[in-house]
Amino acid sequence: MSELIYNSDIKRITTFNVSANAACIAYYDTLDELKLLLADRSLPRPIKHLGEGSNMLFTKDFPGTILISRIDSHEIIDIREDGSVLVKASAGVIMDNLCRDLALKNIWGLENLSGIPGTVGASVIQNVGAYGVEAGDLIVQAEAVEIDSAETVTFSHEMIDFGYRHSIFKTEEMRDRFIITAVVFKLSSKPKPRTNYANLQSLVGNNPSAIEMRNAVISIRDNKLPSPAIVGSAGSFFKNPIISQQHFDKIKALFPNEKVPHFIIGDDEIKLPAAWLIDKAGCKSMTQGGASLWYSQPLVIVNISGNATSHDIIELEHRIIKCVKSQFNITLYPEVEHI
Ligand SMILES: Cc1cc2nc3c(=O)[nH]c(=O)nc-3n(C[C@H](O)[C@H](O)[C@H](O)COP(=O)(O)OP(=O)(O)OC[C@H]3O[C@@H](n4cnc5c(N)ncnc54)[C@H](O)[C@@H]3O)c2cc1C
């Protein structure tokens, strides 16, 4: 049965551990309950759907209703002769649980996304990615309900227009218009280990199982990233910027004795790790009130004191952007959604 909580601290439903008031938080357990909630004009507006709140920073109180799905189910819907396996998961499923359950069945595809906080629904919106895999590479379809009409719509992979931490649902026109209710992933029963990122190859050796890949990914992540259960954060705070070859040559010239990390992603498009820029700009030890950068991954702003305010975090964000801009003429943009 749906559950409504009025005037509640957003801290309990987000991972940054920063306080703000939500006028209403509404949990639902079925799609019919979701549709009833959408039709209920007495609920405070606007409507915002959250998963685990692991990519969110609420900069002030939220006057509307935050919807959260408690629908937690997934099933294999097709196994094809070529080895492909179609898996349908409800949007409320915790992504890491899905990664674990499928790796245990030796179904390949999601293992490199192990350990990323958040839900299946948000993986579509965010096109989550890690260690050479993006959710969008594997998503063939997403089912959704339009907030205004409560009508069901199916989006194909092509319609979603996945990009780097991007989907159509992040555009001005589509933002907060649809609620993702289920996602279909095309996975594989044939081993497909992707070991060419970080030191995965050395950890798993040859012919690893899917669960060995998952465990290796988690061990790398645990060494590098703060667990939201211990330190508040929303993961990587900034996107990795994309610059031109000419701009990249200028940056390389500043470090003649160093290999500047980069990924060539297109004609005249070079992606630089924002963490490297933050480090080289000398921002790594910056603090602001209760907020600082995580010692082993400066791309992550953490609520180190447990008492950081959104103001602390935004001040720190602006100082970092200014510092990187002045040193490298590159503007960093946040990956974390600000409300
Ligand atoms: C420690 C840490 C490590 C992280 N590492 C990674 C990483 O390696 N790679 C990566 O890509 N991200 C990473 N993240 C970011 C985060 O985990 C992802 O962005 C994740 O997809 C967010 O999921 P969520 O369910 O918490 O979404 P939320 O933060 O609750 O929401 C994110 C956005 O999705 C929307 N949304 C959520 N559910 C739905 C739905 N059902 N329908 C419509 N809209 C919806 C929200 O409105 C919001 O706009 C990390 C975060 C943390 C805290």
The ligand as an SDF file (V2000), in Angstrom:
LIG
                    3D

 53 58  0  0  0  0  0  0  0  0999 V2000
   29.6590    6.6180   -3.7640 C   0  0  0  0  0  0  0  0  0  0  0  0
   29.0070    6.8180   -5.1070 C   0  0  0  0  0  0  0  0  0  0  0  0
   29.5950    6.2700   -6.2380 C   0  0  0  0  0  0  0  0  0  0  0  0
   29.0140    6.4440   -7.4940 C   0  0  0  0  0  0  0  0  0  0  0  0
   29.6200    5.8800   -8.5800 N   0  0  0  0  0  0  0  0  0  0  0  0
   29.0750    6.0400   -9.8140 C   0  0  0  0  0  0  0  0  0  0  0  0
   29.6920    5.4400  -10.9610 C   0  0  0  0  0  0  0  0  0  0  0  0
   30.6910    4.7440  -10.8820 O   0  0  0  0  0  0  0  0  0  0  0  0
   29.1050    5.6640  -12.1790 N   0  0  0  0  0  0  0  0  0  0  0  0
   27.9670    6.4200  -12.3260 C   0  0  0  0  0  0  0  0  0  0  0  0
   27.4820    6.5820  -13.4550 O   0  0  0  0  0  0  0  0  0  0  0  0
   27.3690    6.9930  -11.2440 N   0  0  0  0  0  0  0  0  0  0  0  0
   27.8890    6.8140  -10.0040 C   0  0  0  0  0  0  0  0  0  0  0  0
   27.2880    7.4020   -8.9050 N   0  0  0  0  0  0  0  0  0  0  0  0
   26.0910    8.2570   -9.0920 C   0  0  0  0  0  0  0  0  0  0  0  0
   24.7550    7.5190   -8.8740 C   0  0  0  0  0  0  0  0  0  0  0  0
   24.9510    6.3090   -8.1980 O   0  0  0  0  0  0  0  0  0  0  0  0
   24.0380    7.2680  -10.1820 C   0  0  0  0  0  0  0  0  0  0  0  0
   23.7790    8.4820  -10.8380 O   0  0  0  0  0  0  0  0  0  0  0  0
   22.7170    6.4980  -10.0040 C   0  0  0  0  0  0  0  0  0  0  0  0
   22.1530    6.1320  -11.2390 O   0  0  0  0  0  0  0  0  0  0  0  0
   21.6790    7.2950   -9.2280 C   0  0  0  0  0  0  0  0  0  0  0  0
   20.6400    6.3860   -8.9030 O   0  0  0  0  0  0  0  0  0  0  0  0
   19.5230    6.7730   -7.8610 P   0  0  0  0  0  0  0  0  0  0  0  0
   18.5040    5.7000   -7.8890 O   0  0  0  0  0  0  0  0  0  0  0  0
   20.1370    7.0820   -6.5630 O   0  0  0  0  0  0  0  0  0  0  0  0
   18.9290    8.0780   -8.5460 O   0  0  0  0  0  0  0  0  0  0  0  0
   18.5510    9.4590   -7.8400 P   0  0  0  0  0  0  0  0  0  0  0  0
   19.7990   10.1440   -7.3900 O   0  0  0  0  0  0  0  0  0  0  0  0
   17.4750    9.2490   -6.8590 O   0  0  0  0  0  0  0  0  0  0  0  0
   17.9750   10.2490   -9.1040 O   0  0  0  0  0  0  0  0  0  0  0  0
   18.8170   10.6240  -10.1690 C   0  0  0  0  0  0  0  0  0  0  0  0
   17.9570   11.1940  -11.2970 C   0  0  0  0  0  0  0  0  0  0  0  0
   17.1500   10.1600  -11.8430 O   0  0  0  0  0  0  0  0  0  0  0  0
   15.7600   10.4970  -11.7130 C   0  0  0  0  0  0  0  0  0  0  0  0
   15.0430    9.2580  -11.4220 N   0  0  0  0  0  0  0  0  0  0  0  0
   15.3270    8.3290  -10.4800 C   0  0  0  0  0  0  0  0  0  0  0  0
   14.4870    7.2820  -10.5820 N   0  0  0  0  0  0  0  0  0  0  0  0
   13.6300    7.5830  -11.5870 C   0  0  0  0  0  0  0  0  0  0  0  0
   12.5180    6.9210  -12.1990 C   0  0  0  0  0  0  0  0  0  0  0  0
   12.1190    5.7100  -11.8090 N   0  0  0  0  0  0  0  0  0  0  0  0
   11.8560    7.5550  -13.1970 N   0  0  0  0  0  0  0  0  0  0  0  0
   12.2600    8.7690  -13.6160 C   0  0  0  0  0  0  0  0  0  0  0  0
   13.2990    9.4470  -13.1080 N   0  0  0  0  0  0  0  0  0  0  0  0
   13.9780    8.8580  -12.1140 C   0  0  0  0  0  0  0  0  0  0  0  0
   15.6760   11.5150  -10.5890 C   0  0  0  0  0  0  0  0  0  0  0  0
   14.5420   12.3240  -10.7150 O   0  0  0  0  0  0  0  0  0  0  0  0
   16.9700   12.2750  -10.8170 C   0  0  0  0  0  0  0  0  0  0  0  0
   16.7810   13.2030  -11.8600 O   0  0  0  0  0  0  0  0  0  0  0  0
   27.8300    7.2110   -7.6300 C   0  0  0  0  0  0  0  0  0  0  0  0
   27.2260    7.7610   -6.4880 C   0  0  0  0  0  0  0  0  0  0  0  0
   27.7970    7.5540   -5.2270 C   0  0  0  0  0  0  0  0  0  0  0  0
   27.1410    8.1230   -4.0080 C   0  0  0  0  0  0  0  0  0  0  0  0
  1  2  1  0
  2  3  1  0
  2 52  2  0
  3  4  2  0
  4  5  1  0
  4 50  1  0
  5  6  2  0
  6  7  1  0
  6 13  1  0
  7  8  2  0
  7  9  1  0
  9 10  1  0
 10 11  2  0
 10 12  1  0
 12 13  2  0
 13 14  1  0
 14 15  1  0
 14 50  1  0
 15 16  1  0
 16 17  1  0
 16 18  1  0
 18 19  1  0
 18 20  1  0
 20 21  1  0
 20 22  1  0
 22 23  1  0
 23 24  1  0
 24 25  2  0
 24 26  1  0
 24 27  1  0
 27 28  1  0
 28 29  2  0
 28 30  1  0
 28 31  1  0
 31 32  1  0
 32 33  1  0
 33 34  1  0
 33 48  1  0
 34 35  1  0
 35 36  1  0
 35 46  1  0
 36 37  1  0
 36 45  1  0
 37 38  2  0
 38 39  1  0
 39 40  1  0
 39 45  2  0
 40 41  1  0
 40 42  2  0
 42 43  1  0
 43 44  2  0
 44 45  1  0
 46 47  1  0
 46 48  1  0
 48 49  1  0
 50 51  2  0
 51 52  1  0
 52 53  1  0
M  END
$$$$
